Amino acid sequence: MSALSLCVRAQKMPGRGHSCPLACFSRRGRKLSLRLTLRFVYPGAAALVLLLTSIPVAQAGGPRYIAGISYFNQGTAGLPLTWAQGAVNYYTDLGSLSPTVSGPQGDALVADAFSQWTSISTAAVTVTHAGQLAEDVSGTNVYRNSDGTITMPTDIMPTATGTPVGIVYDVDGTVTDALLGQGAGDASECFGNAVFGGLDNFATSANFLHALVVLNGNCVAQLPDPDVEYRLVRVLGQVLGLGWSQMNLNIQTHIPPPTADDYAGFSIMHATDLSNCVPITLCYSNGGKVNPYLPKMDDQAALSRLYPGSTFSASTARIHGNVYFANASGQPGQGMQGVNVVARWIDPSTGLPSGAYAASSVSGFLFAGNVGTTVTGYNDSSGQLFNRYGSNDSILEGFFDLAGLQIPNGGSSAQYQLTVESVDPFWSDTVGPYQPWQVLPSGSAQAVIVNVILGGDVPQDIVMLGSAAQKPDWFGPTTYNSPALLPLAGDWAASLDPYAGLDYFWFSGQANRTLSVLVTALDQFSAPSESKSQPVIGMWALSDPGTFPAPANTPSAFNSSIFGMTVLNAQLLQATNFRVGIADIRGDGRPDYRYHARLLYGDHITPARASVGGGTALAIAGFGFQANTVVTIGSGSAHPLATSANQIVVTASAKADGVQDIALIDPPTSASSILSGVVTYGAGPNDILRLIAGANPGTPVGGQAPNPIRVQVLASDGITPVAGASVFFTATPAVAFAACSGGGSCTVLTDQSGQASTLVSVLTAGAITITAQLAPASYKSPQQVQTTLLGTQTALDLSLLSPNVWIAQGATLNLTLTARVLSNGIPINGRTVNYYLIKGSAILNPPSGKTNTSGYVSSTLQISSRPGDVQVSVCVEPGDAPCSTFYGTAVPASSLRLQAVAGDLQLVTVGPPFQPITVRVTDTSVPPDPVHGVSVLFQSLLGRTNNNAPIVTGGDTIITRDKMPIFLGMSQASVISDPNGLVTTQPSTGGFTGALAILGAVTAGSGSLPFQLQSLWPMTH
């Protein structure tokens, strides 16, 4: 089983084979952003895969496809794909183009559209109408099957290399419906779907083998139709191997207002049309002065670079070079991909750059735009490698080529202005190697004037001034096998630099935890950006030898509602070391790919137990905590006391016994970390309930049993006491429990020694069963212990309250001895009771007394430094019968021990006083007995802390190592333990206010316990 999982995983799409995606359009003219996988079925052949997609891996800003380092033959990487020898043979449909336009008329339309490209004199491309397809392609032979596959004729399949370019006349839109979805062929969808298609099969020699073009007859009522031909010319440009371009974008944006020259140079291969451009002449003809579907100089140069004719070099000029980041010295650094480089002829009559004689090239167009990453994998949804497109030669990373520059008016020399601009993410999202995630250039460059001549080739590099400079990250280079240790704070900044730079980090994690890794892309000025890197995040077990894509990963960047942020939510399934990888989704890397990362992860808490009554301070350790991190326990919030990057201290609210989850939530991002089953309130499901005292002699009705019922809750190890657990006392028949204020049943919380106890008063004669249950409200079959008590009654009974007392040896104290006289459970008023000292040395004052209306009578036993035991016989008059004995047992100092009861660890906000500190003094008996009269010493230091930081410790974890730097005072006080062995003191701040800390110890005999108290200023966000 994998050590981790992704909480939300995107569904991957099936696919296989090397058929190239077929270009298609949405109903509103923008390219589809999601891939649609279709299988086509034809007689005598297996199902093939054809992808209808926006082809995000294709290059543009010149050639549409560049051969990569996989699939294509060795030595072809970096070469644009073309038709072999520039020869294109196409075959047209046997049927009519539309109900009103015949097949021959359709053939004439196609021929005229192709001629717009073949008439470019500097391009050596020949297009031949080589014949017709074998059938009338229609909805009768192209249709979608119930299983999602599509049946279609064999001579228009991607494998139909004998009919290299198939032209389908979809007379009624049914073929379009089958390929693009029901309704796509309707006349209302003509803006996007009048003409669609493209290349769908490549040879390993870096040549095209097949293309398919579909003309929707519902969009062609008559010819000529400039809108249909405009769209056909654009699709045929793609069939010839051209990509989209960005030239004179102000034609669409109107910033600045376009001139006549701008219209004359506006490339037909621009990426996007707006839906209000109907007819197309409305937007691009400049009032009928410009033919929208005539290739302009930018288009002519691009086609000629793909298919250079014999006169191309001699009749045009070339400017080429590289766009570079500037290094720290201002010299060329890494090549900068994705910059649109524009050359404009300088009109000598005006000295101004021309919009008509202009061409563009996107830097790095020959370089790989997306090679994949270890995070998201190296294969696309069809299973093909991303690196099948684009070179991996770093020399080409910033390369641009502006061959094909024309010199107008018959001149042989000219000046061209060279400028750079960003590829517009809206209008040109599918232009260039970074499509569809455009990257803003870093820095800027002044316009350069370049002198050119016909046949000349001028090298001209561009160094972007003020661009991000390469800087080594603080953690040094990392690799998959050599990750850096995750920063202690869980919060860091770095850059994905240089190319193919991925950052890897490792940390130790616990099982049954979730976490969030948050990565925000930054620009070179450290501002969030979605126009730089596209960060994706992956996680592996550190022992994973290399599973790609990562077992837990973000399939895409910017999957959160926060601008520029990618979030990975992962679940840890076992305790081990983990690796986190951060990459650009394209596998890219450059100096301006900066990011801010944070791991929000809760690892463990101290202590792991909380009281059912609430108030327990819990320290949560982990990574990436902030002042606004919200903590919840179960379904309720927990009050924060202090927060650092690695720890949050909270006060647990009251909850029922049982195991609870703790959740850490980042409010701005909704990122979270859940620690499942990490804290146990009170009693856990495997805790142990033990009866440690409960045996009693027969007790008169109305009297109090001499020995308390005492139970202890222990953890499953049978050793560790459990504080704050619910113990439910009840009896059959009913008794009066002192812990229940005389009630017949109640719940008592265990103290810090895990004990809960109560004295019992008998209400009825006979056998009584006393039951203690552990958290019955939380568990269906709670643990329980029982003891029995016999209730007796006679005409004259004597009952002593607490007849057994353990006294510190040598103590001086007054001990109240109380008795009750009863008759068949009814108190007797006015009866004389005598007290006789029968062992030891002490004074009884008074030696006798009369009972009150409730039957009670008391005498004080005055003990003065007595080293031994004392015994007192108590008898009822007349006749000193019946009698009972008080036992005072001396306990030497060497046998004294201390038990924590309450208040020894406190972390509170400034304002309310600290709670009292209570300890119990016992002897070494099993079970231990409480010792009265012990002088218990409380010693403490009072101080003030820096930065409101907690200094107390919980368990074996130090919440922080900040020391108490400002000493304010010290104190000590002695308190005598009561008959229950309890000692309580109220901590004092000595009149000081604000954030304070008290550190001290309690000692008695050979026993000692520490106490730690601190007040913190309230948290502010």
Secondary structure, DSSP 8 states (H G I E B T S, - for coil): --SEEESS--------SS---EE-B-TTSSB-SS-EEEEEE-TTS--EEEEEE--TTS--SSBS-BB-SSSS-TT-TT-B-B-GGGEEEEEE-SS-SBTTB-HHHHHHHHHHHHHHHHT-TTB--EEEEEEE-SS--STTTSEE-TTSEEE--GGGSTT-TTSSEEEEEETTSHHHHHHH-TTTTSGGGHHHHSEEEEEEEEETTTEEEEEEEEEEGGG-SSS--HHHHHHHHHHHHHHTTB--B---THHHH-SS---HHHHHH--TTBS---TT--STHHHHSTTTTS-TTS--HHHHHHHHHHSB-TTHHHHSBEEEEEEEEE-TTSSEEEE--SEEEEEEEEETTTTEEEEEEEEEEETTTTB-S---BTTTBSB-TTS-BGGGBSB--GGGTTEEE---B---TT-SEEEEEEEEEE--TTTTTTSSTTTTS----SSB---EEEEEETT-EEE--EEEBT-------TT----SSS-EE--TTSEEEEE--STT--EEEEEEE-SSEEEEEEEEEE-TTS-B-SSS--EEEEEEETT----SS-SEE-SSS--SSSTTEEEEEEEE-SSEEEEEEEEETTS---TT-EEEEEEEEEEEEESSEE-TTS--EEEEEEE---TT-EEEETTEE-EEEEE-SSEEEEE-----SEEEEEEEEETTTTEEEEEEEEEEESS-TT-EEEEEE-----EETTSB-SS-EEEEEE-TTSSSB--S-EEEEEEES--EEGGGTT-S-EEEE--TTSEEEE-EE--SSEEEEEEEEE-TTT-SS--EEEEEEEEE--SSEEEEES-EEEEETT--EEEEEEEEEEETTEE-SS-EEEEEEEESS-EEESSEEE--TTSEEEEEEEE-S--S-EEEEEEETTTT-SEEEEEEEEE-GGG-EEEEEE-SEEEEESSS----EEEEEE-SSSS--BEES-EEEEEEEEEE-STT----EETTEES------EEEEEEEEEEE--TTSEEEE----TT--SS-EEEEEEEETTEEEEEEEEEE-----
